[in-house]
Amino acid sequence: MKPLSERIKDFPANQFVDWLCLSCVDVREVSSEEDAQDEINKIRQTVTERLTGLEQRAEAAEAKLAELSNQKPRYQIQKKPSYGRESVWIDVASRVEAENNLLHGYRWRMVYEGPAPDVSLAELVPDGWKLVPIVPTESMVIDGFESRPDESFSDPDEWEKYSQMSGCEQAAHRARLCWAAMLAAAPEVE
């Protein structure tokens, strides 16, 4: 028999919600069957609403991606500037032609004929995730390295827990603190 973690992957959505509701109700916390059923119904409603919201976000993201994929690309190469002029982008017939111009020192890009759809990146980011810059901002770096536990500045209880950790545990703890601090300091995407 497969373990439960594998079996629930095969559950239809409604069966998964039922299973989740039943597993979440702690019989020690309810005084009657009616209270247990009420709690199951509340959990079922919350989980169903949450799943519906996630399905709607996924459908919206798929529609926006489909809109992007329907746009026709145009290929351009960047002509080198000469005699104080700015460089210009010139259309070429195909991606192959654009890539072949790399050998001659040109840069190339792909642009789309239609305007990009009105997409809010924040809408496409799943809960529990965050977009961050590739290069951290100065405040992210500062907050990250200032998150390191220090005997003089940290809460005494926190410092005691930290000092009891092994070297590897301390390194992992510092990495988690640094990551959390840098994420908190990262600019928000609109």
Contacts in CASP RR format, 6 or more apart in sequence:
PFRMAT RR
TARGET T0000
AUTHOR 0000-0000-0000
METHOD contacts of the structure
MODEL  1
MKPLSERIKDFPANQFVDWLCLSCVDVREVSSEEDAQDEINKIRQTVTER
LTGLEQRAEAAEAKLAELSNQKPRYQIQKKPSYGRESVWIDVASRVEAEN
NLLHGYRWRMVYEGPAPDVSLAELVPDGWKLVPIVPTESMVIDGFESRPD
ESFSDPDEWEKYSQMSGCEQAAHRARLCWAAMLAAAPEVE
8 16 0 8 1.000
8 19 0 8 1.000
11 19 0 8 1.000
13 51 0 8 1.000
17 44 0 8 1.000
17 47 0 8 1.000
17 48 0 8 1.000
17 51 0 8 1.000
18 44 0 8 1.000
20 43 0 8 1.000
20 47 0 8 1.000
21 40 0 8 1.000
21 41 0 8 1.000
21 43 0 8 1.000
21 44 0 8 1.000
21 47 0 8 1.000
22 40 0 8 1.000
24 39 0 8 1.000
24 43 0 8 1.000
25 36 0 8 1.000
25 39 0 8 1.000
25 40 0 8 1.000
25 43 0 8 1.000
27 36 0 8 1.000
29 39 0 8 1.000
30 36 0 8 1.000
30 39 0 8 1.000
57 123 0 8 1.000
57 124 0 8 1.000
57 126 0 8 1.000
60 123 0 8 1.000
61 123 0 8 1.000
61 124 0 8 1.000
64 117 0 8 1.000
64 119 0 8 1.000
64 124 0 8 1.000
67 117 0 8 1.000
68 112 0 8 1.000
68 116 0 8 1.000
68 117 0 8 1.000
71 112 0 8 1.000
71 113 0 8 1.000
71 114 0 8 1.000
72 112 0 8 1.000
72 113 0 8 1.000
72 114 0 8 1.000
73 95 0 8 1.000
73 110 0 8 1.000
73 111 0 8 1.000
73 112 0 8 1.000
73 113 0 8 1.000
74 91 0 8 1.000
74 110 0 8 1.000
74 111 0 8 1.000
74 112 0 8 1.000
74 113 0 8 1.000
75 91 0 8 1.000
75 92 0 8 1.000
75 93 0 8 1.000
75 94 0 8 1.000
75 95 0 8 1.000
75 97 0 8 1.000
75 98 0 8 1.000
75 108 0 8 1.000
75 109 0 8 1.000
75 110 0 8 1.000
76 89 0 8 1.000
76 90 0 8 1.000
76 91 0 8 1.000
76 92 0 8 1.000
76 98 0 8 1.000
76 108 0 8 1.000
76 109 0 8 1.000
76 110 0 8 1.000
76 111 0 8 1.000
77 89 0 8 1.000
77 90 0 8 1.000
77 92 0 8 1.000
77 98 0 8 1.000
77 101 0 8 1.000
77 106 0 8 1.000
77 107 0 8 1.000
77 108 0 8 1.000
78 87 0 8 1.000
78 88 0 8 1.000
78 89 0 8 1.000
78 90 0 8 1.000
78 106 0 8 1.000
78 107 0 8 1.000
78 108 0 8 1.000
78 109 0 8 1.000
79 87 0 8 1.000
79 88 0 8 1.000
79 89 0 8 1.000
79 90 0 8 1.000
79 106 0 8 1.000
80 87 0 8 1.000
80 105 0 8 1.000
80 106 0 8 1.000
81 87 0 8 1.000
89 109 0 8 1.000
92 98 0 8 1.000
92 101 0 8 1.000
92 108 0 8 1.000
95 110 0 8 1.000
98 108 0 8 1.000
98 109 0 8 1.000
98 110 0 8 1.000
99 108 0 8 1.000
101 108 0 8 1.000
102 108 0 8 1.000
120 190 0 8 1.000
121 131 0 8 1.000
121 189 0 8 1.000
122 131 0 8 1.000
122 188 0 8 1.000
122 189 0 8 1.000
122 190 0 8 1.000
125 131 0 8 1.000
125 189 0 8 1.000
130 183 0 8 1.000
130 186 0 8 1.000
131 189 0 8 1.000
132 140 0 8 1.000
132 182 0 8 1.000
132 183 0 8 1.000
132 186 0 8 1.000
133 140 0 8 1.000
133 186 0 8 1.000
133 187 0 8 1.000
136 182 0 8 1.000
136 186 0 8 1.000
137 185 0 8 1.000
137 186 0 8 1.000
137 187 0 8 1.000
139 185 0 8 1.000
140 181 0 8 1.000
140 182 0 8 1.000
140 185 0 8 1.000
140 186 0 8 1.000
141 182 0 8 1.000
142 185 0 8 1.000
143 181 0 8 1.000
143 182 0 8 1.000
143 184 0 8 1.000
143 185 0 8 1.000
144 177 0 8 1.000
144 178 0 8 1.000
144 181 0 8 1.000
144 182 0 8 1.000
144 185 0 8 1.000
145 178 0 8 1.000
146 181 0 8 1.000
147 174 0 8 1.000
147 177 0 8 1.000
147 178 0 8 1.000
147 180 0 8 1.000
147 181 0 8 1.000
148 174 0 8 1.000
148 177 0 8 1.000
148 178 0 8 1.000
149 158 0 8 1.000
149 159 0 8 1.000
149 162 0 8 1.000
149 173 0 8 1.000
149 174 0 8 1.000
149 177 0 8 1.000
150 159 0 8 1.000
151 159 0 8 1.000
151 163 0 8 1.000
154 162 0 8 1.000
162 170 0 8 1.000
162 173 0 8 1.000
165 173 0 8 1.000
END
